[in-house]
Amino acid sequence: MMREQAARERSSVRQAFRAVASASTQGKLIGVQMQGLAGEAVAGELFQHYGFTSSPLAGAEYICIPVGGSSQHAVVVASEDGRYRLTLNNGEVALYTDEGDKVHLKRGRVIEVETDTLIVKATTKVSFQTPLLETSGIVTVEKGLAVKGNIVTTGSIGAGGNILAQGSISPNSPGTISM
């Protein structure tokens, strides 16, 4: 008899469920509209880990916990969108968007960043502490360039302004210097 009563009590309490996103609103709390897998419309809050935020697209999947067992106050504790998920090797981690942007922490201590435009904003300094920095394209410097070591080039050096030297300018190997 007690088991039957406990079963009746549990039957009135909604268990965790999956839902599909239909819309979201931005603010201090992210409100989401979703559809439960039984077809019912459910509104809830999207909880996220501190320091991370996202705005899932319609069609993303959620895991919802009904607070107090009621769908009237559902909290989304996980979201997923397999349409855009990257394929990773075991142990790898990635951040990604539906547009193809990604930060991929790969095996072998390699981090790959892929996007159309990458903007780094640092008010004091950006420091690369590495023995080698390579680029496959042009480097444009807007204010000035200070080099503490030698400059080695296999191509030409052009100047649109004056060339100032505190020391001598001389060829290191056969070639010409024109002024």
Residue pairs with C-beta under 8 A, 6 or more apart in sequence:
12 69
13 66
13 69
14 66
14 69
14 70
14 71
15 66
15 69
16 63
16 64
16 65
16 66
17 36
17 37
17 63
17 64
17 66
18 36
18 37
18 61
18 62
18 63
18 64
19 34
19 35
19 36
19 37
19 42
19 61
19 62
19 64
19 74
19 76
20 34
20 35
20 37
20 59
20 60
20 61
20 62
21 32
21 33
21 34
21 56
21 57
21 58
21 59
21 60
21 61
21 62
21 79
22 33
22 34
22 35
22 41
22 58
23 32
23 33
23 58
24 30
24 31
24 32
24 33
24 46
24 55
24 56
25 31
25 32
26 55
29 45
29 46
30 45
30 46
30 48
30 53
30 55
31 43
31 44
31 45
31 46
32 43
32 44
32 45
32 46
32 56
32 62
32 76
33 41
33 42
33 43
34 41
34 42
34 43
34 44
34 62
34 64
34 74
34 76
35 41
35 42
36 42
36 64
36 71
40 71
42 64
42 71
42 74
43 74
44 62
44 64
44 73
44 74
44 75
44 76
45 74
45 75
45 76
46 56
46 62
46 76
46 79
47 75
47 76
47 77
48 54
54 79
56 62
56 79
56 81
57 81
57 98
59 81
59 83
60 79
60 80
60 81
61 79
61 80
61 81
61 82
62 76
62 78
62 79
62 80
63 76
63 77
63 78
63 79
64 74
64 75
64 76
64 77
65 74
65 75
65 77
66 72
66 73
66 74
66 75
67 73
67 74
67 75
81 98
83 98
84 96
84 97
84 98
85 96
86 94
86 96
86 102
86 104
88 94
88 104
89 106
89 107
91 107
92 104
92 105
92 106
92 107
93 104
93 105
94 102
94 103
94 104
94 105
95 102
95 103
96 102
96 103
96 104
100 114
101 114
101 115
101 116
102 112
102 113
102 114
102 115
103 111
103 112
103 113
104 111
104 112
104 113
104 114
105 111
106 112
120 126
163 169
163 179
169 177
170 177
171 177
